[in-house]
Amino acid sequence: MAKPRPVEFDRQKVVAENRRARYDYFLEDKFEAGIMLTGTEVKSLRFGSGSIAESYAEVKDEEVWLVNANIPEWSHGNRHNHTPTRPRKLLLSRREINKLHGAVMRKGMTIVPLSIYFNSKGRAKLELALAKGKKAPDKRQTEKDRDWKRQQGRLMRDHG
């Protein structure tokens, strides 16, 4: 029997984060995926450079691919350096891939990358989420709720 997956992922060093995703989407399920990287990509990520702000994931031929993620070329690389925005294969279990594919096809959801990080074993991981897009009124409501929470914190701190 397989051991249960932890609820919170083991993050040691966060390299890139997509903060805009929480504002633009309702996040449903979260997944942790490995990323197939070349050596220079790993070195560039360890150096702390990379961006997933404009990226997304797609299911193609029963495989999940990270598209449009920018990992810049490693400064000390030679002619075998990687292409910065190439599609990268994500490593997920068959059950997770089927769940993602079903949600995208039936419910019209999107697979959004949330962050790239290194776990305690030193492996580069990607946090993915199944997401549904927000409309403008939903975004305004989110902004109001965030402002109210901030105001509450100030009131509690000042008069608490």
Disulfide bonds with the S-S distance in Angstrom:
none
